[in-house]
Amino acid sequence: MNIQKRTFYDSQSINKKQYAQIQIQRHWIKRTKCRTKQFYDNVSNLLKPHLSFHSKMICLGTRNNHERDVFRKALSLDEISSCDIAPSSKANFVMDFNNLPAEWKNSWDIVYSNALDHAIDATTVFYHWLDIVVPNGYLILGFVPTGEDGKVSECDCNDFSTNSIEAFLDHNDQKVEVIEKDFTDYHHYFLRKK
């Protein structure tokens, strides 16, 4: 079962260098776009009751550091970092989130992203991201579900429906528990790793 309705890439035969170049070009086009502070405050307010001060958080696919910086102001955590594929993002970690370092396994208390649509294969990357979350830690994902006419491209590689997301989360071999849903702006799912 897949979390996405469709994906653009065949994950077995993709040219990863070309994929990276396309994502970096897309980053350049959208590099100055920032979601509102209220967008991240909604996420922060739902997350706060579940946090301890000594938590470490990473934002994946951040485009620029606006997301990281808004979370830093809203949440009192030991560490909040950013990760993006584009060097011009000035993220704390410049790397492809499809292939994060093995030493990150079970190392982040909170992983946040609204960029799963840019993954080569959203389902594979979902489990890869879940691996970097500590047991009982949180994976928070934001989606813009599309209708039946949703399109995928080399930039926006996956599309999602509410049904595909919900069905996937209902049948994920009990690896996560949905602790909160918020459909204020995006469809945000707050997941606790078991």
Secondary structure, 3 states (H helix, E strand, C coil): CCCCCEECCCCCCCCHHHHHHHHHHHHHHHCCCCCCHHHHHHHHHHHHHHCCCCCEEEEECCCCCHHHHHHHHHCCCCEEEEEECCHHHCCCEECCCCCCCHHHCCCEEEEEECCHHHCCCHHHHHHHHHHHEEEEEEEEEEECCCCCCCCCCCCCCEECCHHHHHHHHHCCCCCEEEEEEECCCCEEEEEEEC
